[in-house]
């Protein structure tokens, strides 16, 4: 038959079917007619039907598997009950031994009757066909008629002993044989194959327990013969979520301090407490978050010259303002997490503390830039050190600081949102008319505040911060130009002892060249995250200077083995703290072994590196951070620890090759080791 004729016949048949269903049909498109002619609609219906059948079969298969699992669980439970009943049935079997012959006759009669009833039921089932099958069973002289479905679900055993364990005489004949236990002599039922040793259920459990105990003892002896890992300090998680090392036994003083901290609401005064104990108590109370406007009075006093509050979260602005009333002789004030301190409270502290010289404020984000400037105009001349973190410290505050705080010795600013490149330029000599004009206003204000020492309106010349020794400008939120940083180094580098410019990502090799020319007295250097400086420029700088006690080069990814070798050659005997966090791109084990005094040089022509020089290494090193340096292994650390006798803390976060068998000694702590658990 022609395919066109078949298609026309199918279309005609469908058209006829539509005319029978209804007399009115709407217009249909050519595409609809074409799909109907080629049978797409029927194919989709057939596919949906097949998918529905497959889903039904999957559901049925899943239900069957669940029923099988349930049946297996019930069978296991029945087997366990039968095993428990063996001991009970053994006693009953001994009591029924004398009546065995009478029971046999009765059981044979019952078996014959049961067989006859089953044969009669089968004959009736064959005559009835596929209909529901019913069976008439006689037991103990009583008949009971049930359907097949009821027989599976509602069956209730008449003889509990027979169903649970099969422990009477008939079940012993049908399903097994009675034997005497070789250990206790009791009779028990044995089904299936004959075991190697005839033991009842109780004796078998006792033997299994003894065998398990022997195996555990052998395993413990074998484990004790293995090499034991080095002893590690246990760590615990504190209330503040920090990891702390747990001492072996706390001192009586520490126990008393902890008890006082837990019952602080019942304390009126600490009395005569030493300074270290009071500071330790202050730390514990701050960590427990119980320091508030009421409990802070325990740390106040008219004779106090230094106050440190480690957590001011629950102290409001009024409570912070009372510090100047209760401690008018303060010279050093340290307020951490002081997010509720506002500009009015800061100005009140400046006016109420005439002897204030050292101030640290962390988290004072409510104080605006203009209010910082007013504070420096009031108390800037008395300040010797100032530190602010996470604050809105901006251009006006910086301009007031460099103009009025001419005697400042330490300046620390960390993550201040308003600190930009213009603020950095205020630390150096003005070189443009814009910078000169910006600082002229503050000079006029300072001249007017001289109280007759200088005539009003007389402009002061720019004076550098000649007393500045510590300059820490960490992780600024605004980009810093390398040219501005170089100007600061040229102006202040010769007098600086501590320089921290972590997070200045635009610093390059030219900056390190200026550092080598002007920063000749540095003892501590932190250039973390300054990833634009090459390893060769850093090595050339360390080759020209010595005497560093603290160096932080974390995340300076271009550092090489030569950089660490030059640092150890010229500052190895004085270095106390070193951070090489994440310096993983070009640093190898040869660079780490330089800390132990082993100076390797690269082989020529593909040859292996050879030991060229042996020095003392970092004999005074106390803290080392090699986190995320994948070349750190147990063998490398063993060489370093054996040479650095004063090393007491090693950070190894992300070092997968450092295991529990890393070298250990009393006082040495590993932080961030993967094998350590809480």
ABEGO torsion letter per residue (X at the ends): XBAAAAAAAAAAAAAAAAAAABABBBBBBAAAAAAAAAGAAAAAAAAAAAAAAAAAAAAAAAAAAAAAAAAAAAAAAAAAAAAAAAAAAAAAAAAAAAAAAAAAAAAAAAAAAAAAAAAAAAAAAAAAEABBBBBBBBBGGBBBBBBAAAAAAABBBABAAAAAAGABAAAAAAAEBBBBBAAAGBBBBBBEBBBABBBBAAAAAAAAAAAAAAAAAAAAAAAAABBBBBBBBBBBBBAAGBBBBBBABBBAAAAAAAAAAAAAAABABAEBBBAAAAAAAAAAAAAAGABBAAAAAAABEAABABBBBABAAABBAAAAAAAAAABAABABBBBBGBAABBAAAAAAAAAABAABABBBBBGBAABBAAAAAAAAAAAAAABABBBBBGBBBBAAAAAAAAAABAABABBBBBGBAABBAAAAAAABBBABAAAAAAAAAAAAAAAAAAGGABBBGBBBBBBBBAABABBBBBGBABBBBAAAAAAAAAAAAAABABBBABGBAABBAAAAAAAAAABAABABBBABGBAABBAAAAAAAAAABBGBABBBABGBAABBAAAAAAAAAAAAAABABBBABGBAAABBAAAAAAAAGBBBBBBBGGBBBBBABBBAEBAABABBBABGBAABBAAAAAAAAAABAABABBBABGBAABBAABBBBBGBBBBGBAABBX
